[in-house]
Amino acid sequence: RRKKRATEPLLPAHAPMMTRRTVLAALIALTEYAALAHAFALVRQGRVSPARTATFSAHRAAVAMEDLVVDLGEGFGAVKAEFQPMFDGGKIFIARYSVPFNLNVEPKEGRVVVTKDDDQMRAGDVVRATSTFSMRMDTSFGLLPAAKKQKCLFDVTGKEWEQIVEAFTANRKSVTNEVVMVVERPPPKDSA
């Protein structure tokens, strides 16, 4: 009979031995589970949109749903955004700004309202969503888990001001060349 060395695990004879491959597979599965749990937590907190599809639910105007496909640029792909407009007769459009950018907005009644005209937006426009970055677990060569920044679309409607500012300021020159926003323009006052 062979004597067990002190370094061998003390397992019952019927217990399967874990090889390096099974330990690595278990670690990868555990890491993927943790990343998935983290992603669901971010979705619940409203920090990212599930499956990179944003569903915006703000004040429910009696109008049809608007569908947009928002190109996040720079190889980050496109996001389908679906939401109800806030204003009857309003206009929804995409605004793009080079980073760094200046944006004159303020929180007003749960909305992010533009306070000063520029070449794309007018005072009174409402920012509905902005591009931002979130951390995502990815695997290198299919084995090693690694955190990776992913550009996504963040619904700003009804969020805390600190979260909104954090989403805007995540668009830094070190990670992107442009910020992308979904903006809603109310109808002209004379047509209301």
KOLBAKE-603777 format. One record per residue (C-alpha): chain; residue number from 0; x, y, z; residue in three letters. Coordinates in steps of 0.1 Angstrom, whole numbers, m for minus. Each point is the difference from the previous one (the first is absolute). Example, Ala and Ser with C-alpha at 12.3 -4.5 7.8 and 13.67 -1.06 7.14 Angstrom:
<node><chain>A</chain><resi>0</resi><x>123</x><y>m45</y><z>78</z><resn>ala</resn></node>
<node><chain>A</chain><resi>1</resi><x>14</x><y>34</y><z>m7</z><resn>ser</resn></node>
This chain:
<node><chain>A</chain><resi>0</resi><x>0</x><y>0</y><z>0</z><resn>arg</resn></node>
<node><chain>A</chain><resi>1</resi><x>11</x><y>34</y><z>m9</z><resn>arg</resn></node>
<node><chain>A</chain><resi>2</resi><x>2</x><y>26</y><z>28</z><resn>lys</resn></node>
<node><chain>A</chain><resi>3</resi><x>m17</x><y>34</y><z>m5</z><resn>lys</resn></node>
<node><chain>A</chain><resi>4</resi><x>24</x><y>28</y><z>m1</z><resn>arg</resn></node>
<node><chain>A</chain><resi>5</resi><x>m7</x><y>30</y><z>22</z><resn>ala</resn></node>
<node><chain>A</chain><resi>6</resi><x>m7</x><y>22</y><z>m30</z><resn>thr</resn></node>
<node><chain>A</chain><resi>7</resi><x>m27</x><y>m22</y><z>m14</z><resn>glu</resn></node>
<node><chain>A</chain><resi>8</resi><x>m36</x><y>10</y><z>8</z><resn>pro</resn></node>
<node><chain>A</chain><resi>9</resi><x>m18</x><y>m22</y><z>26</z><resn>leu</resn></node>
<node><chain>A</chain><resi>10</resi><x>m31</x><y>m10</y><z>m20</z><resn>leu</resn></node>
<node><chain>A</chain><resi>11</resi><x>m21</x><y>m31</y><z>1</z><resn>pro</resn></node>
<node><chain>A</chain><resi>12</resi><x>9</x><y>m26</y><z>m25</z><resn>ala</resn></node>
<node><chain>A</chain><resi>13</resi><x>m32</x><y>5</y><z>m20</z><resn>his</resn></node>
<node><chain>A</chain><resi>14</resi><x>4</x><y>38</y><z>m2</z><resn>ala</resn></node>
<node><chain>A</chain><resi>15</resi><x>10</x><y>12</y><z>m35</z><resn>pro</resn></node>
<node><chain>A</chain><resi>16</resi><x>34</x><y>16</y><z>m2</z><resn>met</resn></node>
<node><chain>A</chain><resi>17</resi><x>m1</x><y>36</y><z>m13</z><resn>met</resn></node>
<node><chain>A</chain><resi>18</resi><x>25</x><y>6</y><z>m27</z><resn>thr</resn></node>
<node><chain>A</chain><resi>19</resi><x>14</x><y>34</y><z>m9</z><resn>arg</resn></node>
<node><chain>A</chain><resi>20</resi><x>m24</x><y>1</y><z>m29</z><resn>arg</resn></node>
<node><chain>A</chain><resi>21</resi><x>m31</x><y>m6</y><z>21</z><resn>thr</resn></node>
<node><chain>A</chain><resi>22</resi><x>12</x><y>26</y><z>26</z><resn>val</resn></node>
<node><chain>A</chain><resi>23</resi><x>5</x><y>25</y><z>m28</z><resn>leu</resn></node>
<node><chain>A</chain><resi>24</resi><x>m34</x><y>m8</y><z>m15</z><resn>ala</resn></node>
<node><chain>A</chain><resi>25</resi><x>m16</x><y>5</y><z>34</z><resn>ala</resn></node>
<node><chain>A</chain><resi>26</resi><x>18</x><y>33</y><z>5</z><resn>leu</resn></node>
<node><chain>A</chain><resi>27</resi><x>m11</x><y>12</y><z>m34</z><resn>ile</resn></node>
<node><chain>A</chain><resi>28</resi><x>m36</x><y>m10</y><z>6</z><resn>ala</resn></node>
<node><chain>A</chain><resi>29</resi><x>0</x><y>17</y><z>34</z><resn>leu</resn></node>
<node><chain>A</chain><resi>30</resi><x>15</x><y>32</y><z>m15</z><resn>thr</resn></node>
<node><chain>A</chain><resi>31</resi><x>m26</x><y>0</y><z>m28</z><resn>glu</resn></node>
<node><chain>A</chain><resi>32</resi><x>m27</x><y>m4</y><z>26</z><resn>tyr</resn></node>
<node><chain>A</chain><resi>33</resi><x>14</x><y>29</y><z>20</z><resn>ala</resn></node>
<node><chain>A</chain><resi>34</resi><x>2</x><y>22</y><z>m31</z><resn>ala</resn></node>
<node><chain>A</chain><resi>35</resi><x>m36</x><y>m9</y><z>m9</z><resn>leu</resn></node>
<node><chain>A</chain><resi>36</resi><x>m12</x><y>7</y><z>36</z><resn>ala</resn></node>
<node><chain>A</chain><resi>37</resi><x>19</x><y>34</y><z>m2</z><resn>his</resn></node>
<node><chain>A</chain><resi>38</resi><x>m16</x><y>8</y><z>m34</z><resn>ala</resn></node>
<node><chain>A</chain><resi>39</resi><x>m35</x><y>m7</y><z>14</z><resn>phe</resn></node>
<node><chain>A</chain><resi>40</resi><x>7</x><y>22</y><z>30</z><resn>ala</resn></node>
<node><chain>A</chain><resi>41</resi><x>10</x><y>29</y><z>m23</z><resn>leu</resn></node>
<node><chain>A</chain><resi>42</resi><x>m32</x><y>m5</y><z>m20</z><resn>val</resn></node>
<node><chain>A</chain><resi>43</resi><x>m21</x><y>0</y><z>32</z><resn>arg</resn></node>
<node><chain>A</chain><resi>44</resi><x>18</x><y>32</y><z>11</z><resn>gln</resn></node>
<node><chain>A</chain><resi>45</resi><x>m7</x><y>16</y><z>m34</z><resn>gly</resn></node>
<node><chain>A</chain><resi>46</resi><x>37</x><y>5</y><z>m8</z><resn>arg</resn></node>
<node><chain>A</chain><resi>47</resi><x>0</x><y>m20</y><z>m32</z><resn>val</resn></node>
<node><chain>A</chain><resi>48</resi><x>m27</x><y>m14</y><z>m24</z><resn>ser</resn></node>
<node><chain>A</chain><resi>49</resi><x>m6</x><y>m37</y><z>m2</z><resn>pro</resn></node>
<node><chain>A</chain><resi>50</resi><x>16</x><y>m17</y><z>m31</z><resn>ala</resn></node>
<node><chain>A</chain><resi>51</resi><x>10</x><y>34</y><z>m12</z><resn>arg</resn></node>
<node><chain>A</chain><resi>52</resi><x>m36</x><y>8</y><z>m8</z><resn>thr</resn></node>
<node><chain>A</chain><resi>53</resi><x>m13</x><y>31</y><z>18</z><resn>ala</resn></node>
<node><chain>A</chain><resi>54</resi><x>m37</x><y>2</y><z>9</z><resn>thr</resn></node>
<node><chain>A</chain><resi>55</resi><x>m9</x><y>35</y><z>11</z><resn>phe</resn></node>
<node><chain>A</chain><resi>56</resi><x>m30</x><y>5</y><z>20</z><resn>ser</resn></node>
<node><chain>A</chain><resi>57</resi><x>m7</x><y>36</y><z>10</z><resn>ala</resn></node>
<node><chain>A</chain><resi>58</resi><x>m32</x><y>20</y><z>1</z><resn>his</resn></node>
<node><chain>A</chain><resi>59</resi><x>m24</x><y>m20</y><z>m21</z><resn>arg</resn></node>
<node><chain>A</chain><resi>60</resi><x>m13</x><y>23</y><z>m27</z><resn>ala</resn></node>
<node><chain>A</chain><resi>61</resi><x>m29</x><y>m12</y><z>m21</z><resn>ala</resn></node>
<node><chain>A</chain><resi>62</resi><x>22</x><y>m7</y><z>m30</z><resn>val</resn></node>
<node><chain>A</chain><resi>63</resi><x>15</x><y>m30</y><z>m18</z><resn>ala</resn></node>
<node><chain>A</chain><resi>64</resi><x>33</x><y>m15</y><z>11</z><resn>met</resn></node>
<node><chain>A</chain><resi>65</resi><x>31</x><y>14</y><z>m17</z><resn>glu</resn></node>
<node><chain>A</chain><resi>66</resi><x>26</x><y>m25</y><z>m12</z><resn>asp</resn></node>
<node><chain>A</chain><resi>67</resi><x>36</x><y>12</y><z>m6</z><resn>leu</resn></node>
<node><chain>A</chain><resi>68</resi><x>32</x><y>m17</y><z>m9</z><resn>val</resn></node>
<node><chain>A</chain><resi>69</resi><x>28</x><y>19</y><z>16</z><resn>val</resn></node>
<node><chain>A</chain><resi>70</resi><x>35</x><y>m5</y><z>m14</z><resn>asp</resn></node>
<node><chain>A</chain><resi>71</resi><x>24</x><y>3</y><z>30</z><resn>leu</resn></node>
<node><chain>A</chain><resi>72</resi><x>29</x><y>6</y><z>m25</z><resn>gly</resn></node>
<node><chain>A</chain><resi>73</resi><x>36</x><y>m11</y><z>0</z><resn>glu</resn></node>
<node><chain>A</chain><resi>74</resi><x>m8</x><y>m37</y><z>m4</z><resn>gly</resn></node>
<node><chain>A</chain><resi>75</resi><x>m22</x><y>m2</y><z>31</z><resn>phe</resn></node>
<node><chain>A</chain><resi>76</resi><x>m30</x><y>m11</y><z>m21</z><resn>gly</resn></node>
<node><chain>A</chain><resi>77</resi><x>m36</x><y>12</y><z>0</z><resn>ala</resn></node>
<node><chain>A</chain><resi>78</resi><x>m26</x><y>0</y><z>27</z><resn>val</resn></node>
<node><chain>A</chain><resi>79</resi><x>m38</x><y>m3</y><z>m6</z><resn>lys</resn></node>
<node><chain>A</chain><resi>80</resi><x>m18</x><y>26</y><z>21</z><resn>ala</resn></node>
<node><chain>A</chain><resi>81</resi><x>m37</x><y>m2</y><z>5</z><resn>glu</resn></node>
<node><chain>A</chain><resi>82</resi><x>m20</x><y>25</y><z>20</z><resn>phe</resn></node>
<node><chain>A</chain><resi>83</resi><x>m31</x><y>22</y><z>1</z><resn>gln</resn></node>
<node><chain>A</chain><resi>84</resi><x>5</x><y>37</y><z>m8</z><resn>pro</resn></node>
<node><chain>A</chain><resi>85</resi><x>m6</x><y>25</y><z>28</z><resn>met</resn></node>
<node><chain>A</chain><resi>86</resi><x>m17</x><y>25</y><z>m22</z><resn>phe</resn></node>
<node><chain>A</chain><resi>87</resi><x>m28</x><y>m2</y><z>m26</z><resn>asp</resn></node>
<node><chain>A</chain><resi>88</resi><x>15</x><y>13</y><z>m33</z><resn>gly</resn></node>
<node><chain>A</chain><resi>89</resi><x>35</x><y>1</y><z>13</z><resn>gly</resn></node>
<node><chain>A</chain><resi>90</resi><x>31</x><y>m11</y><z>m19</z><resn>lys</resn></node>
<node><chain>A</chain><resi>91</resi><x>25</x><y>m27</y><z>11</z><resn>ile</resn></node>
<node><chain>A</chain><resi>92</resi><x>35</x><y>2</y><z>m14</z><resn>phe</resn></node>
<node><chain>A</chain><resi>93</resi><x>36</x><y>m11</y><z>6</z><resn>ile</resn></node>
<node><chain>A</chain><resi>94</resi><x>27</x><y>26</y><z>10</z><resn>ala</resn></node>
<node><chain>A</chain><resi>95</resi><x>37</x><y>m8</y><z>m2</z><resn>arg</resn></node>
<node><chain>A</chain><resi>96</resi><x>27</x><y>21</y><z>17</z><resn>tyr</resn></node>
<node><chain>A</chain><resi>97</resi><x>38</x><y>m4</y><z>m2</z><resn>ser</resn></node>
<node><chain>A</chain><resi>98</resi><x>17</x><y>m7</y><z>33</z><resn>val</resn></node>
<node><chain>A</chain><resi>99</resi><x>7</x><y>20</y><z>20</z><resn>pro</resn></node>
<node><chain>A</chain><resi>100</resi><x>m34</x><y>18</y><z>m2</z><resn>phe</resn></node>
<node><chain>A</chain><resi>101</resi><x>m19</x><y>27</y><z>17</z><resn>asn</resn></node>
<node><chain>A</chain><resi>102</resi><x>m36</x><y>m6</y><z>8</z><resn>leu</resn></node>
<node><chain>A</chain><resi>103</resi><x>m24</x><y>25</y><z>16</z><resn>asn</resn></node>
<node><chain>A</chain><resi>104</resi><x>m26</x><y>m21</y><z>18</z><resn>val</resn></node>
<node><chain>A</chain><resi>105</resi><x>m18</x><y>0</y><z>33</z><resn>glu</resn></node>
<node><chain>A</chain><resi>106</resi><x>m24</x><y>m24</y><z>18</z><resn>pro</resn></node>
<node><chain>A</chain><resi>107</resi><x>m36</x><y>12</y><z>m2</z><resn>lys</resn></node>
<node><chain>A</chain><resi>108</resi><x>m30</x><y>m21</y><z>11</z><resn>glu</resn></node>
<node><chain>A</chain><resi>109</resi><x>18</x><y>m33</y><z>m5</z><resn>gly</resn></node>
<node><chain>A</chain><resi>110</resi><x>13</x><y>10</y><z>m34</z><resn>arg</resn></node>
<node><chain>A</chain><resi>111</resi><x>34</x><y>12</y><z>m13</z><resn>val</resn></node>
<node><chain>A</chain><resi>112</resi><x>m8</x><y>33</y><z>m17</z><resn>val</resn></node>
<node><chain>A</chain><resi>113</resi><x>23</x><y>19</y><z>m23</z><resn>val</resn></node>
<node><chain>A</chain><resi>114</resi><x>4</x><y>36</y><z>13</z><resn>thr</resn></node>
<node><chain>A</chain><resi>115</resi><x>20</x><y>16</y><z>m28</z><resn>lys</resn></node>
<node><chain>A</chain><resi>116</resi><x>m1</x><y>m3</y><z>m38</z><resn>asp</resn></node>
<node><chain>A</chain><resi>117</resi><x>29</x><y>m14</y><z>m19</z><resn>asp</resn></node>
<node><chain>A</chain><resi>118</resi><x>5</x><y>m13</y><z>m36</z><resn>asp</resn></node>
<node><chain>A</chain><resi>119</resi><x>m21</x><y>m31</y><z>6</z><resn>gln</resn></node>
<node><chain>A</chain><resi>120</resi><x>m23</x><y>5</y><z>30</z><resn>met</resn></node>
<node><chain>A</chain><resi>121</resi><x>m23</x><y>29</y><z>11</z><resn>arg</resn></node>
<node><chain>A</chain><resi>122</resi><x>m9</x><y>12</y><z>34</z><resn>ala</resn></node>
<node><chain>A</chain><resi>123</resi><x>m30</x><y>m21</y><z>11</z><resn>gly</resn></node>
<node><chain>A</chain><resi>124</resi><x>11</x><y>m32</y><z>m17</z><resn>asp</resn></node>
<node><chain>A</chain><resi>125</resi><x>0</x><y>m31</y><z>22</z><resn>val</resn></node>
<node><chain>A</chain><resi>126</resi><x>29</x><y>m25</y><z>1</z><resn>val</resn></node>
<node><chain>A</chain><resi>127</resi><x>m16</x><y>m34</y><z>1</z><resn>arg</resn></node>
<node><chain>A</chain><resi>128</resi><x>32</x><y>m22</y><z>m1</z><resn>ala</resn></node>
<node><chain>A</chain><resi>129</resi><x>37</x><y>3</y><z>m3</z><resn>thr</resn></node>
<node><chain>A</chain><resi>130</resi><x>29</x><y>m23</y><z>m9</z><resn>ser</resn></node>
<node><chain>A</chain><resi>131</resi><x>21</x><y>m11</y><z>29</z><resn>thr</resn></node>
<node><chain>A</chain><resi>132</resi><x>23</x><y>m28</y><z>10</z><resn>phe</resn></node>
<node><chain>A</chain><resi>133</resi><x>m6</x><y>m30</y><z>23</z><resn>ser</resn></node>
<node><chain>A</chain><resi>134</resi><x>24</x><y>m28</y><z>10</z><resn>met</resn></node>
<node><chain>A</chain><resi>135</resi><x>m7</x><y>m34</y><z>m15</z><resn>arg</resn></node>
<node><chain>A</chain><resi>136</resi><x>16</x><y>m33</y><z>6</z><resn>met</resn></node>
<node><chain>A</chain><resi>137</resi><x>16</x><y>m15</y><z>m30</z><resn>asp</resn></node>
<node><chain>A</chain><resi>138</resi><x>24</x><y>m29</y><z>m6</z><resn>thr</resn></node>
<node><chain>A</chain><resi>139</resi><x>34</x><y>1</y><z>m16</z><resn>ser</resn></node>
<node><chain>A</chain><resi>140</resi><x>7</x><y>m29</y><z>m23</z><resn>phe</resn></node>
<node><chain>A</chain><resi>141</resi><x>m31</x><y>m17</y><z>14</z><resn>gly</resn></node>
<node><chain>A</chain><resi>142</resi><x>16</x><y>m7</y><z>34</z><resn>leu</resn></node>
<node><chain>A</chain><resi>143</resi><x>10</x><y>30</y><z>21</z><resn>leu</resn></node>
<node><chain>A</chain><resi>144</resi><x>m27</x><y>24</y><z>12</z><resn>pro</resn></node>
<node><chain>A</chain><resi>145</resi><x>8</x><y>37</y><z>m4</z><resn>ala</resn></node>
<node><chain>A</chain><resi>146</resi><x>m20</x><y>31</y><z>6</z><resn>ala</resn></node>
<node><chain>A</chain><resi>147</resi><x>m7</x><y>21</y><z>m32</z><resn>lys</resn></node>
<node><chain>A</chain><resi>148</resi><x>m16</x><y>34</y><z>m4</z><resn>lys</resn></node>
<node><chain>A</chain><resi>149</resi><x>m31</x><y>m2</y><z>m22</z><resn>gln</resn></node>
<node><chain>A</chain><resi>150</resi><x>m17</x><y>30</y><z>m15</z><resn>lys</resn></node>
<node><chain>A</chain><resi>151</resi><x>m38</x><y>0</y><z>6</z><resn>cys</resn></node>
<node><chain>A</chain><resi>152</resi><x>m30</x><y>22</y><z>0</z><resn>leu</resn></node>
<node><chain>A</chain><resi>153</resi><x>m12</x><y>13</y><z>34</z><resn>phe</resn></node>
<node><chain>A</chain><resi>154</resi><x>m36</x><y>12</y><z>5</z><resn>asp</resn></node>
<node><chain>A</chain><resi>155</resi><x>3</x><y>32</y><z>20</z><resn>val</resn></node>
<node><chain>A</chain><resi>156</resi><x>m38</x><y>5</y><z>5</z><resn>thr</resn></node>
<node><chain>A</chain><resi>157</resi><x>m9</x><y>1</y><z>36</z><resn>gly</resn></node>
<node><chain>A</chain><resi>158</resi><x>35</x><y>m9</y><z>13</z><resn>lys</resn></node>
<node><chain>A</chain><resi>159</resi><x>19</x><y>16</y><z>28</z><resn>glu</resn></node>
<node><chain>A</chain><resi>160</resi><x>20</x><y>30</y><z>m11</z><resn>trp</resn></node>
<node><chain>A</chain><resi>161</resi><x>33</x><y>m16</y><z>13</z><resn>glu</resn></node>
<node><chain>A</chain><resi>162</resi><x>m6</x><y>m30</y><z>m22</z><resn>gln</resn></node>
<node><chain>A</chain><resi>163</resi><x>m7</x><y>22</y><z>m31</z><resn>ile</resn></node>
<node><chain>A</chain><resi>164</resi><x>32</x><y>20</y><z>6</z><resn>val</resn></node>
<node><chain>A</chain><resi>165</resi><x>20</x><y>m32</y><z>4</z><resn>glu</resn></node>
<node><chain>A</chain><resi>166</resi><x>m14</x><y>m13</y><z>m33</z><resn>ala</resn></node>
<node><chain>A</chain><resi>167</resi><x>9</x><y>32</y><z>m18</z><resn>phe</resn></node>
<node><chain>A</chain><resi>168</resi><x>35</x><y>3</y><z>14</z><resn>thr</resn></node>
<node><chain>A</chain><resi>169</resi><x>8</x><y>m37</y><z>m8</z><resn>ala</resn></node>
<node><chain>A</chain><resi>170</resi><x>4</x><y>13</y><z>m36</z><resn>asn</resn></node>
<node><chain>A</chain><resi>171</resi><x>37</x><y>10</y><z>3</z><resn>arg</resn></node>
<node><chain>A</chain><resi>172</resi><x>25</x><y>3</y><z>m27</z><resn>lys</resn></node>
<node><chain>A</chain><resi>173</resi><x>19</x><y>m30</y><z>13</z><resn>ser</resn></node>
<node><chain>A</chain><resi>174</resi><x>m29</x><y>m23</y><z>m8</z><resn>val</resn></node>
<node><chain>A</chain><resi>175</resi><x>m20</x><y>16</y><z>m29</z><resn>thr</resn></node>
<node><chain>A</chain><resi>176</resi><x>1</x><y>28</y><z>m25</z><resn>asn</resn></node>
<node><chain>A</chain><resi>177</resi><x>m37</x><y>9</y><z>1</z><resn>glu</resn></node>
<node><chain>A</chain><resi>178</resi><x>m30</x><y>0</y><z>23</z><resn>val</resn></node>
<node><chain>A</chain><resi>179</resi><x>m34</x><y>m11</y><z>m16</z><resn>val</resn></node>
<node><chain>A</chain><resi>180</resi><x>m33</x><y>13</y><z>15</z><resn>met</resn></node>
<node><chain>A</chain><resi>181</resi><x>m37</x><y>m6</y><z>m8</z><resn>val</resn></node>
<node><chain>A</chain><resi>182</resi><x>m17</x><y>33</y><z>3</z><resn>val</resn></node>
<node><chain>A</chain><resi>183</resi><x>m37</x><y>10</y><z>m1</z><resn>glu</resn></node>
<node><chain>A</chain><resi>184</resi><x>m11</x><y>34</y><z>m12</z><resn>arg</resn></node>
<node><chain>A</chain><resi>185</resi><x>m34</x><y>12</y><z>11</z><resn>pro</resn></node>
<node><chain>A</chain><resi>186</resi><x>m23</x><y>14</y><z>m27</z><resn>pro</resn></node>
<node><chain>A</chain><resi>187</resi><x>2</x><y>37</y><z>m7</z><resn>pro</resn></node>
<node><chain>A</chain><resi>188</resi><x>m22</x><y>19</y><z>24</z><resn>lys</resn></node>
<node><chain>A</chain><resi>189</resi><x>m21</x><y>15</y><z>m28</z><resn>asp</resn></node>
<node><chain>A</chain><resi>190</resi><x>m10</x><y>m35</y><z>m13</z><resn>ser</resn></node>
<node><chain>A</chain><resi>191</resi><x>m12</x><y>m13</y><z>34</z><resn>ala</resn></node>
